[in-house]
Amino acid sequence: MKTIKTLFILLLFAALAPANAQTAEEIIATYLENIGGEENLKKVISAKFVGSVDLGSMVLPVEMIQTTEGYRMTKADVQGQTFYQEVYDGETLWGTNQMTMAAEKSDAEATENFKKNINDFPDPFLDYKAKGYTVELIGNETVEGTDTYKIKLVKEPIMVDGQQTDDISFYYFDTENFVPIVYEEELKSGQGKGMIIQMKYSDYQEVDGIYFPFSMNQGIKDQPGGQLITLTDITLNGELDKAMFAYPEGK
């Protein structure tokens, strides 16, 4: 009788369990549909983001450009000078040295790791299976009062200090709107090695049928400070001169 009673209780709990329990695949599919649909996302070949970054002590104008071909650029105006970060011209990854303000090429390891992330534009979850990525639903968590699904994304391995390392990140999807409100990834090198970098997304707005977060707050998890990026304009599939991405040889 005890076995029958136990089985009855298990069946009762199964019957009472929510019928709409989500899988990682379903969450991602709903997310892509909610932000505009896979077909619309596949039409995006370039995007230009214009806004500002609040560093606490100063607010700087910032501009970011990304393309499906891999061309990329982030630039900010700093006291009359233009500061570049993660600029890729199809071959060379470079940026502005903070001490000398001169253009400087990234090392081979950073460049190769960067190339692996090219196919993440316009969204890392778009055709993620074809990219060889995997997703896993870790569970439900409450983030700053919002119920979320915590999704683990595993991409192709990267190299860190000459060693192959898994490329793992976590996304927290709002259970109501199915959009990410937090992104987390462990820093694997440098002075902050082992710390968790965190990006908070908010103020989703529609641009040409696709929703983008217009506010992004980046910092170290559980630490004060950080950088608030506020976008004022997003242009999709605009004309771009590829020469702007080229490493400035001789300068």
Secondary structure as GFF3:
##gff-version 3
##sequence-region A 1 251
A	DSSP	alpha_helix	2	16	.	.	.	ID=ss1
A	DSSP	alpha_helix	24	34	.	.	.	ID=ss2
A	DSSP	alpha_helix	38	42	.	.	.	ID=ss3
A	DSSP	beta_strand	46	54	.	.	.	ID=ss4
A	DSSP	beta_strand	59	67	.	.	.	ID=ss5
A	DSSP	beta_strand	72	78	.	.	.	ID=ss6
A	DSSP	beta_strand	81	88	.	.	.	ID=ss7
A	DSSP	beta_strand	93	96	.	.	.	ID=ss8
A	DSSP	beta_strand	103	105	.	.	.	ID=ss9
A	DSSP	alpha_helix	108	116	.	.	.	ID=ss10
A	DSSP	three_ten_helix	118	120	.	.	.	ID=ss11
A	DSSP	beta_strand	134	143	.	.	.	ID=ss12
A	DSSP	beta_strand	146	160	.	.	.	ID=ss13
A	DSSP	beta_strand	163	174	.	.	.	ID=ss14
A	DSSP	beta_strand	180	186	.	.	.	ID=ss15
A	DSSP	beta_strand	196	207	.	.	.	ID=ss16
A	DSSP	beta_strand	210	220	.	.	.	ID=ss17
A	DSSP	beta_strand	227	236	.	.	.	ID=ss18
A	DSSP	three_ten_helix	242	245	.	.	.	ID=ss19
###
